């Protein structure tokens, strides 16, 4: 999902050499001024285009993503004022996935630094702060490595007075999508009303689960209820730590179940320990499955591994993991992040296109790759030299040039999916490129469209090319409501009948929780049903159907539906 899930604006990647200035106010003064006062957007636009700052050299504002930094055409839709302020004051604190700097060293001894625009068998293309695209042939590359710092150095704000800084922030808040650019059918509402009686999001664990910051921001990623153990959960941290947390009527207890920090790679992009799933016969075989990234010979690789609980059930067995699947990334981003056993007993998992932005190589449409796909495998059998088997009813079994693991394709970065426990429907949230985030119900063999049209969002009204039909989302929301969708669950709890059958999900950046319902497969109702205290990275459903929210910064909350009404 950007960092997470799904991208934060993070680095305004302006290239700037900051002179030493005497008696410059500290960052706190700029922050306080911009938060407590309005600025002049017209003057702010002039500062954005000022040659001193070079912001306009690094950022397009027309949706073209044609420069080295993130396109800011919808910055005011996607981010709140405080987020925009922090992005300028602390450019390396949270770098937008896909916009981390890379260094390419050639065999001739030349080094190039910029953001990655293309990478394939022929070589790479990177763009520096000067806006020039540099192509480097694969045969000429000695080494390529990523950086954990932004192309924009610290100190942009010292070029401005506090008032001028506030003007710049004011301009950024005005950068929003025009209503005319958005489809206004039932699946893409221009407005999503707030419930008159919203849900309450209450802390569930007294403790917040945090670890010291490393070279990159990291946090919680997943919470799962352990089957057959009411009140016992497995909690994952991006850096590789797994806790087992037990909640009782009188308190809670947490222990470190396993520490995989020496194996997991989480220094750049939305990578790390991302999810866990339990075998359908977990109570008998104690088998569980992890989804995480490693760094192998300088390349980011996603691993799906099988492990076992120890005899005492509060620690891993210590046995070596069985590697089920390894999938190499291209540009370190959009690695998916979810796996879950379906009602049919098979393991489903997702991978994103892995970048670069706009999927220029068409990974998600290439059926010879597992990138940008939903996969379905049988982990209880081995077949044809693989540590898993292919279910015989997978849609592409026996087709030449097609990976038989594929269940559906055409996804950008599917961060979370879940199954409706009553209908068996697979609900999936796919993180959008620039304009929209989408929710889809995914079925056998479907093509969800990313990225068929160059420079064109797959969420639009065009669904056909070369006689292929693309599956449209059941719901999409624009950046006005946030930036980086976090998939959730269809509510099947017993506490509030008005929410029965409502798909509950959220946005990572805005912390807004949404609820939608369908009628005959078409969006019927969409509502903002509540707000969480921290950035929402995942949901958890316990065996009773109650829902929990995972805050990236360490807080686990429970959604209290009792005082709300969905209408």
C-alpha positions as CSV (number, residue, x, y, z in Angstrom):
1,X,0.0,0.0,0.0
2,X,2.1,3.4,-0.4
3,X,4.2,4.1,2.7
4,X,1.7,2.7,3.6
5,X,-0.1,1.0,1.7
6,X,-0.5,2.5,-0.3
7,X,1.9,7.0,-1.5
8,X,2.2,9.8,0.9
9,X,3.4,13.0,-0.7
10,X,6.5,12.6,1.4
11,X,9.3,14.0,-0.6
12,X,8.7,17.1,-2.5
13,X,11.7,16.2,-4.6
14,X,12.9,19.7,-5.4
15,X,16.7,19.9,-6.1
16,X,18.0,22.7,-3.9
17,X,21.4,23.7,-2.6
18,X,20.6,25.5,0.6
19,X,23.0,28.4,1.6
20,X,24.0,28.9,5.2
21,X,21.7,31.7,6.4
22,X,22.1,33.4,9.7
23,X,19.3,33.5,12.3
24,X,16.9,31.5,10.4
25,X,13.7,30.5,12.4
26,X,13.6,26.9,13.3
27,X,11.2,24.5,11.6
28,X,8.8,24.8,14.4
29,X,8.2,28.5,13.7
30,X,7.4,27.7,10.1
31,X,5.0,24.9,11.1
32,X,3.2,27.1,13.7
33,X,2.8,30.0,11.3
34,X,1.5,27.8,8.4
35,X,-0.9,26.0,10.8
36,X,-2.3,29.1,12.4
37,X,-2.6,31.4,9.4
38,X,-3.9,31.4,5.9
39,X,-1.6,32.4,3.1
40,X,-1.9,34.0,-0.3
41,X,-2.2,31.1,-2.9
42,X,-1.3,33.4,-5.8
43,X,2.0,34.5,-4.1
44,X,2.6,30.9,-3.2
45,X,2.3,29.8,-6.8
46,X,5.0,32.4,-7.7
47,X,7.3,30.9,-5.0
48,X,6.6,27.4,-6.4
49,X,7.8,28.6,-9.8
50,X,10.6,30.6,-8.4
51,X,14.0,29.6,-9.9
52,X,15.5,29.8,-6.4
53,X,13.5,26.8,-5.2
54,X,13.3,24.7,-8.4
55,X,10.1,23.2,-7.2
56,X,8.5,23.5,-10.7
57,X,11.6,21.8,-12.2
58,X,10.8,18.7,-10.1
59,X,7.1,18.6,-9.9
60,X,4.4,18.7,-12.6
61,X,0.9,19.9,-11.6
62,X,-1.1,18.7,-14.6
63,X,-1.4,15.0,-13.9
64,X,1.3,14.1,-16.4
65,X,3.9,12.8,-13.8
66,X,6.5,14.0,-16.2
67,X,9.1,15.2,-13.8
68,X,11.4,13.7,-11.2
69,X,9.1,14.3,-8.2
70,X,5.5,13.3,-7.5
71,X,2.9,15.1,-9.6
72,X,1.1,17.5,-7.4
73,X,-2.0,18.2,-9.4
74,X,-4.2,16.7,-6.6
75,X,-2.0,17.5,-3.6
76,X,-4.8,19.5,-2.0
77,X,-7.3,16.6,-2.4
78,X,-5.0,13.9,-1.1
79,X,-3.3,15.6,1.8
80,X,-4.3,17.8,4.7
81,X,-2.5,21.0,5.5
82,X,-0.4,19.5,8.2
83,X,0.8,16.7,5.9
84,X,1.8,19.2,3.3
85,X,3.7,21.2,5.8
86,X,5.6,18.2,7.1
87,X,6.4,17.1,3.5
88,X,8.3,20.3,2.9
89,X,9.9,20.6,6.4
90,X,11.0,16.9,6.5
91,X,11.4,15.6,3.0
92,X,13.0,12.4,3.9
93,X,10.8,11.4,6.8
94,X,8.2,9.7,4.5
95,X,9.2,9.3,0.9
96,X,6.5,8.6,-1.6
97,X,6.9,5.1,-3.0
98,X,8.4,5.2,-6.4
99,X,10.1,8.5,-5.7
100,X,13.0,7.4,-3.6
101,X,16.4,8.3,-5.1
102,X,18.5,5.6,-6.8
103,X,22.2,5.7,-7.7
104,X,23.4,4.0,-10.8
105,X,27.1,3.5,-11.2
106,X,28.5,2.6,-14.6
107,X,31.5,0.4,-15.4
108,X,33.1,3.6,-16.8
109,X,33.1,5.1,-13.3
110,X,30.2,7.6,-13.8
111,X,27.4,7.9,-11.2
112,X,23.9,9.0,-11.9
113,X,21.3,9.9,-9.3
114,X,17.6,10.4,-9.7
115,X,14.2,8.7,-9.6
116,X,13.6,5.6,-11.5
117,X,11.4,6.1,-14.6
118,X,12.0,2.8,-16.4
119,X,13.7,-0.5,-15.8
120,X,13.7,-3.5,-18.1
121,X,16.2,-6.0,-19.7
122,X,17.6,-3.2,-21.9
123,X,18.6,-1.0,-19.0
124,X,17.2,1.8,-16.8
125,X,16.1,5.4,-17.2
126,X,16.4,7.8,-14.3
127,X,15.4,11.5,-14.0
128,X,17.4,13.9,-11.9
129,X,16.4,17.3,-10.4
130,X,17.2,19.0,-13.7
131,X,14.3,17.1,-15.3
132,X,16.6,15.4,-17.9
133,X,15.9,11.7,-18.6
134,X,19.1,9.6,-18.7
135,X,19.2,6.2,-20.3
136,X,21.8,3.7,-19.1
137,X,22.2,0.4,-21.0
138,X,22.1,-2.8,-18.8
139,X,25.6,-3.8,-20.2
140,X,27.1,-0.6,-18.9
141,X,25.7,-0.8,-15.3
142,X,28.1,-1.8,-12.6
143,X,25.7,-1.3,-9.6
144,X,22.3,0.1,-8.8
145,X,21.2,0.9,-5.3
146,X,18.4,2.8,-3.6
147,X,18.7,5.6,-1.0
148,X,16.6,6.3,2.1
149,X,16.8,10.0,1.6
150,X,14.9,12.3,-0.7
151,X,16.3,14.0,-3.7
152,X,15.2,17.2,-2.0
153,X,17.7,18.0,0.8
154,X,16.6,19.3,4.1
155,X,16.2,23.0,4.4
156,X,13.8,24.2,1.6
157,X,12.0,26.4,4.1
158,X,15.1,28.5,5.0
159,X,14.9,30.1,1.5
160,X,11.6,31.6,2.6
161,X,10.2,33.8,5.4
162,X,7.6,32.2,7.6
163,X,5.0,34.2,5.7
164,X,6.3,33.1,2.3
165,X,6.3,29.5,3.5
166,X,2.7,29.8,4.5
167,X,1.9,31.2,1.0
168,X,3.6,28.2,-0.6
169,X,1.6,25.8,1.6
170,X,-1.6,27.7,0.7
171,X,-0.9,27.2,-3.0
172,X,-0.4,23.5,-2.5
173,X,-3.8,23.2,-0.8
174,X,-5.5,24.6,-3.8
175,X,-4.2,21.9,-6.2
176,X,-7.3,19.8,-6.6
177,X,-8.9,17.7,-9.3
178,X,-11.5,19.4,-11.5
179,X,-14.9,17.8,-11.1
180,X,-15.2,17.5,-14.9
181,X,-12.2,15.1,-14.9
182,X,-14.1,12.5,-12.9
183,X,-16.6,9.9,-14.0
184,X,-19.9,10.4,-12.1
185,X,-21.6,7.1,-12.5
186,X,-22.8,5.0,-9.6
187,X,-19.4,3.5,-8.9
188,X,-17.6,6.8,-8.6
189,X,-19.6,9.3,-6.5
190,X,-18.4,12.8,-6.4
191,X,-19.6,13.2,-2.8
192,X,-19.6,10.6,0.0
193,X,-21.8,11.8,2.8
194,X,-20.9,11.4,6.5
195,X,-23.2,9.2,8.6
196,X,-25.4,11.2,11.0
197,X,-24.5,8.7,13.7
198,X,-20.9,7.5,12.9
199,X,-19.2,4.5,14.5
200,X,-16.8,4.9,17.4
201,X,-13.3,3.7,17.1
202,X,-12.1,2.7,20.6
203,X,-8.6,1.6,21.8
204,X,-8.6,-2.2,22.1
205,X,-5.1,-2.9,23.5
206,X,-3.9,-0.7,26.2
207,X,-0.3,-0.9,24.9
208,X,0.8,0.7,21.7
209,X,3.2,-1.5,19.7
210,X,6.2,0.6,18.6
211,X,9.8,-0.1,17.7
212,X,12.6,2.4,17.3
213,X,12.8,4.1,13.9
214,X,15.5,2.8,11.6
215,X,16.6,4.4,8.4
216,X,13.1,4.5,7.1
217,X,9.7,5.0,8.6
218,X,8.1,1.7,9.7
219,X,5.1,0.5,11.7
220,X,2.4,-2.1,12.2
221,X,1.1,-4.0,9.1
222,X,-1.3,-6.7,10.1
223,X,-3.4,-8.2,12.9
224,X,-5.0,-11.6,12.7
225,X,-7.1,-13.6,15.1
226,X,-5.6,-17.0,15.9
227,X,-8.1,-19.7,15.0
228,X,-9.6,-21.6,17.9
229,X,-8.2,-19.1,20.5
230,X,-10.7,-16.4,21.3
231,X,-9.0,-13.2,22.3
232,X,-5.6,-14.2,21.0
233,X,-4.1,-12.3,18.1
234,X,-0.9,-12.3,16.0
235,X,0.4,-8.8,15.4
236,X,3.0,-8.0,12.7
237,X,5.5,-5.1,12.5
238,X,6.9,-4.1,9.2
239,X,10.5,-4.5,10.4
240,X,10.0,-8.2,11.2
241,X,8.7,-8.5,14.7
242,X,5.7,-10.7,15.5
243,X,3.8,-10.4,18.8
244,X,1.2,-12.7,20.2
245,X,-1.2,-10.7,22.2
246,X,-3.9,-12.2,24.5
247,X,-6.9,-10.1,25.5
248,X,-9.0,-11.1,28.5
249,X,-11.7,-9.4,30.5
250,X,-9.1,-8.4,33.1
251,X,-6.3,-7.2,30.9
252,X,-3.9,-8.3,28.2
253,X,-0.5,-9.9,27.8
254,X,1.9,-9.7,24.9
255,X,5.0,-11.7,24.0
256,X,7.4,-11.6,21.1
257,X,6.4,-14.6,19.1
258,X,9.2,-14.4,16.5
259,X,11.8,-11.9,15.3
260,X,12.6,-11.9,11.6
261,X,14.4,-8.6,11.5
262,X,17.6,-10.2,10.2
263,X,15.7,-11.7,7.2
264,X,13.1,-9.0,6.4
265,X,14.0,-6.1,4.1
266,X,12.0,-2.9,5.0
267,X,14.4,0.0,4.4
268,X,12.9,1.4,1.2
269,X,9.4,1.5,-0.2
270,X,6.3,-0.3,1.3
271,X,8.3,-3.4,1.9
272,X,8.8,-5.6,5.0
273,X,6.8,-8.2,7.0
274,X,3.3,-7.5,5.6
275,X,0.8,-10.3,6.4
276,X,0.1,-13.7,7.9
277,X,-2.5,-16.4,7.2
278,X,-3.4,-19.5,9.1
279,X,-3.9,-22.9,7.5
280,X,-7.6,-24.0,7.4
281,X,-6.5,-27.0,9.6
282,X,-4.3,-24.9,11.8
283,X,-5.7,-26.4,15.0
284,X,-4.4,-29.8,13.8
285,X,-1.2,-28.9,12.0
286,X,-0.2,-25.5,13.5
287,X,0.9,-24.2,10.1
288,X,0.9,-20.5,9.3
289,X,2.1,-18.5,6.3
290,X,4.0,-15.2,6.1
291,X,4.3,-12.6,3.3
292,X,7.5,-10.5,3.4
293,X,10.3,-9.0,1.3
294,X,14.0,-9.8,1.5
295,X,17.0,-8.3,-0.3
296,X,18.8,-10.9,-2.4
297,X,21.9,-9.8,-4.3
298,X,20.7,-6.2,-4.3
299,X,17.2,-7.2,-5.6
300,X,14.0,-7.0,-3.6
301,X,12.2,-10.4,-3.5
302,X,8.8,-11.2,-2.1
303,X,8.7,-14.5,-0.2
304,X,5.7,-16.6,0.9
305,X,6.9,-19.1,3.5
306,X,5.3,-21.8,5.6
307,X,6.2,-22.0,9.3
308,X,4.8,-23.8,12.4
309,X,3.8,-22.8,15.9
310,X,5.8,-24.4,18.7
311,X,4.2,-26.9,21.0
312,X,3.4,-24.2,23.6
313,X,1.5,-22.1,21.0
314,X,3.1,-18.9,22.1
315,X,6.3,-19.1,20.0
316,X,7.4,-20.2,16.6
317,X,8.7,-23.8,16.4
318,X,12.1,-22.6,15.3
319,X,12.0,-25.0,12.4
320,X,13.4,-23.7,9.1
321,X,10.7,-22.1,7.0
322,X,9.4,-23.9,3.8
323,X,9.7,-21.4,1.0
324,X,6.4,-21.7,-1.0
325,X,7.0,-18.9,-3.6
326,X,9.6,-16.2,-4.5
327,X,8.7,-13.3,-6.7
328,X,11.3,-10.7,-7.7
329,X,10.4,-7.0,-7.9
330,X,11.5,-4.7,-10.6
331,X,11.5,-1.3,-8.9
332,X,11.1,-2.1,-5.2
333,X,7.5,-0.8,-5.0
334,X,3.9,-2.1,-5.2
335,X,4.7,-5.5,-3.7
336,X,1.1,-6.2,-2.8
337,X,1.0,-7.5,0.7
338,X,-1.9,-9.8,1.5
339,X,-2.6,-13.6,1.6
340,X,-5.6,-15.5,2.9
341,X,-7.1,-18.9,2.6
342,X,-10.4,-18.9,0.7
343,X,-13.6,-20.8,1.5
344,X,-12.3,-23.5,-0.9
345,X,-9.2,-24.2,1.2
346,X,-6.7,-22.8,-1.3
347,X,-4.2,-20.0,-0.6
348,X,-4.9,-16.7,-2.3
349,X,-2.2,-14.0,-2.5
350,X,-1.6,-10.8,-4.4
351,X,1.3,-9.0,-6.0
352,X,1.4,-5.4,-7.3
353,X,3.1,-4.4,-10.6
354,X,6.3,-3.5,-8.6
355,X,6.7,-0.3,-10.6
356,X,8.0,2.0,-11.9
357,X,5.0,4.3,-11.9
358,X,2.4,3.8,-14.6
359,X,3.6,0.2,-15.1
360,X,5.5,1.2,-18.3
361,X,6.4,-2.4,-19.0
362,X,2.9,-3.7,-18.7
363,X,3.6,-6.2,-15.9
364,X,0.0,-6.4,-14.7
365,X,-1.2,-7.4,-18.2
366,X,1.7,-9.8,-18.9
367,X,0.3,-13.3,-18.1
368,X,3.8,-14.8,-18.1
369,X,4.5,-12.8,-14.9
370,X,3.0,-13.0,-11.4
371,X,3.2,-9.2,-11.0
372,X,-0.1,-7.3,-10.8
373,X,-2.0,-10.5,-10.1
374,X,-4.2,-12.4,-7.7
375,X,-2.9,-15.9,-7.4
376,X,-4.5,-19.2,-6.1
377,X,-2.4,-22.2,-5.1
378,X,-2.7,-25.5,-3.2
379,X,-0.1,-25.6,-0.4
380,X,-1.1,-29.1,0.7
381,X,0.3,-30.8,-2.4
382,X,3.6,-30.5,-4.4
383,X,3.5,-30.7,-8.2
384,X,5.9,-30.5,-11.1
385,X,8.9,-29.6,-8.9
386,X,7.0,-26.8,-7.1
387,X,6.4,-26.8,-3.4
388,X,2.7,-26.2,-4.2
389,X,0.2,-27.5,-6.7
390,X,-2.2,-25.7,-9.1
391,X,-5.9,-26.1,-8.5
392,X,-7.3,-27.8,-11.6
393,X,-10.0,-25.2,-12.0
394,X,-7.7,-22.2,-12.1
395,X,-8.7,-20.2,-15.2
396,X,-5.4,-20.4,-17.2
397,X,-4.5,-24.0,-16.5
398,X,-3.0,-25.6,-19.7
399,X,-2.7,-22.3,-21.6
400,X,0.6,-21.7,-23.2
401,X,2.6,-18.6,-22.0
402,X,0.4,-18.1,-19.0
403,X,1.3,-18.7,-15.4
404,X,-1.2,-21.3,-14.0
405,X,-1.1,-19.7,-10.6
406,X,-3.1,-16.7,-11.8
407,X,-6.7,-16.3,-10.7
408,X,-7.2,-12.7,-11.9
409,X,-5.0,-9.9,-13.3
410,X,-4.6,-6.2,-14.2
411,X,-4.0,-4.8,-10.7
412,X,-1.6,-1.9,-9.7
413,X,-1.0,-2.6,-6.0
414,X,-3.7,-4.7,-4.3
415,X,-2.8,-4.1,-0.7
416,X,-5.6,-5.9,1.1
417,X,-8.4,-8.3,0.2
418,X,-10.9,-10.5,2.2
419,X,-13.6,-13.0,1.7
420,X,-17.2,-12.4,2.7
421,X,-17.8,-15.2,5.2
422,X,-21.4,-15.5,4.1
423,X,-21.2,-15.3,0.2
424,X,-17.6,-16.2,-0.4
425,X,-17.1,-13.0,-2.5
426,X,-13.5,-11.8,-2.8
427,X,-13.4,-8.1,-2.0
428,X,-10.1,-6.3,-3.0
429,X,-8.8,-2.8,-2.6
430,X,-6.4,-1.6,-5.3
431,X,-4.2,1.5,-4.7
432,X,-4.7,3.9,-7.6
433,X,-2.0,5.9,-9.5
434,X,-3.0,9.5,-9.2
435,X,-6.7,10.2,-9.3
436,X,-8.7,7.4,-7.8
437,X,-8.6,4.5,-5.4
438,X,-10.8,1.4,-6.1
439,X,-12.7,-1.4,-4.6
440,X,-13.5,-4.5,-6.7
441,X,-15.1,-7.9,-6.3
442,X,-12.7,-10.3,-8.0
443,X,-13.8,-13.4,-9.8
444,X,-12.1,-16.2,-11.8
445,X,-10.1,-15.1,-14.8
446,X,-11.0,-11.4,-14.8
447,X,-8.9,-8.6,-16.1
448,X,-9.1,-5.5,-14.0
449,X,-7.5,-3.3,-16.6
450,X,-4.2,-1.9,-15.2
451,X,-2.4,-0.4,-17.2
452,X,-3.8,-0.9,-20.6
453,X,-3.9,2.7,-21.8
454,X,-0.6,4.5,-21.6
455,X,-0.9,7.5,-19.3
456,X,-4.6,6.6,-18.7
457,X,-6.2,5.5,-15.5
458,X,-7.8,2.0,-15.8
459,X,-10.7,3.2,-13.6
460,X,-12.2,5.3,-16.3
461,X,-15.2,4.5,-18.6
462,X,-13.1,2.8,-21.3
463,X,-13.0,-1.0,-20.7
464,X,-12.2,-2.4,-24.1
465,X,-9.1,-2.6,-26.2
466,X,-8.3,-5.3,-28.8
467,X,-11.6,-7.0,-28.1
468,X,-10.7,-7.5,-24.4
469,X,-13.2,-6.6,-21.8
470,X,-12.1,-5.2,-18.5
471,X,-13.9,-5.6,-15.2
472,X,-14.9,-2.3,-13.7
473,X,-14.7,-1.6,-10.0
474,X,-17.8,-1.6,-7.9
475,X,-16.6,1.6,-6.2
476,X,-13.9,4.2,-6.6
477,X,-13.1,7.4,-4.7
478,X,-11.0,10.3,-5.7
479,X,-8.2,11.8,-3.8
480,X,-10.5,14.3,-2.1
481,X,-11.3,11.6,0.4
482,X,-7.7,10.4,0.9
483,X,-4.7,8.7,-0.7
484,X,-4.0,5.0,-0.4
485,X,-6.9,2.6,0.1
486,X,-6.9,0.0,2.9
487,X,-9.2,-2.9,2.2
488,X,-11.4,-4.2,4.9
489,X,-14.2,-6.7,5.5
490,X,-17.9,-7.2,5.0
491,X,-19.4,-6.7,8.4
492,X,-21.0,-9.9,9.7
493,X,-20.9,-9.1,13.4
494,X,-24.1,-9.3,15.6
495,X,-23.9,-5.9,17.3
496,X,-25.7,-3.7,14.8
497,X,-28.2,-5.1,12.2
498,X,-28.0,-1.9,10.0
499,X,-24.4,-2.7,9.2
500,X,-25.0,-6.3,8.2
501,X,-23.5,-6.9,4.7
502,X,-21.8,-3.5,4.6
503,X,-18.2,-3.6,3.2
504,X,-16.1,-1.6,5.7
505,X,-12.8,-0.3,4.6
506,X,-10.6,2.8,5.0
507,X,-8.1,5.3,3.6
508,X,-4.6,5.2,5.1
509,X,-3.8,8.9,4.7
510,X,-7.0,10.5,5.8
511,X,-7.9,7.9,8.4
512,X,-11.5,7.9,7.1
513,X,-13.4,4.7,7.4
514,X,-16.0,4.0,4.7
515,X,-18.9,1.7,4.3
516,X,-20.6,0.7,1.0
517,X,-23.4,-1.6,-0.1
518,X,-24.2,-3.1,-3.5
519,X,-27.5,-4.0,-5.2
520,X,-27.4,-6.4,-8.1
521,X,-23.6,-5.9,-8.2
522,X,-23.8,-2.1,-8.5
523,X,-23.0,0.5,-5.9
524,X,-26.1,1.4,-3.9
525,X,-24.8,3.4,-0.9
526,X,-21.5,4.9,0.1
527,X,-20.9,6.7,3.4
528,X,-18.1,8.0,5.6
529,X,-18.8,6.0,8.7
530,X,-16.0,7.2,11.1
531,X,-12.4,8.3,11.6
532,X,-9.5,6.4,13.2
533,X,-7.0,7.9,15.6
534,X,-4.0,6.8,13.5
535,X,-3.2,6.1,9.8
536,X,-5.1,2.9,9.0
537,X,-2.9,0.1,7.5
538,X,-5.2,-2.9,7.9
539,X,-8.3,-4.4,9.5
540,X,-8.9,-7.6,11.4
541,X,-12.0,-9.7,11.7
542,X,-12.3,-12.1,14.7
543,X,-14.3,-15.3,14.7
544,X,-17.4,-13.5,15.8
545,X,-17.3,-11.1,12.9
546,X,-16.2,-8.0,14.9
547,X,-13.8,-5.6,13.3
548,X,-10.5,-4.1,14.5
549,X,-8.4,-1.3,13.0
550,X,-4.6,-1.5,12.8
551,X,-2.9,1.9,13.2
552,X,0.4,2.2,11.5
553,X,1.9,4.1,14.5
554,X,1.2,1.3,16.9
555,X,-2.4,1.5,18.1
556,X,-5.0,-1.3,17.8
557,X,-8.6,-0.2,18.0
558,X,-12.0,-1.8,17.9
559,X,-14.9,-0.5,15.9
560,X,-17.9,0.0,18.1
561,X,-21.0,-0.1,15.9
562,X,-23.5,0.1,18.7
563,X,-24.4,3.7,18.6
564,X,-24.3,4.1,14.8
565,X,-26.8,3.6,12.1
566,X,-26.0,2.9,8.4
567,X,-28.3,4.7,6.0
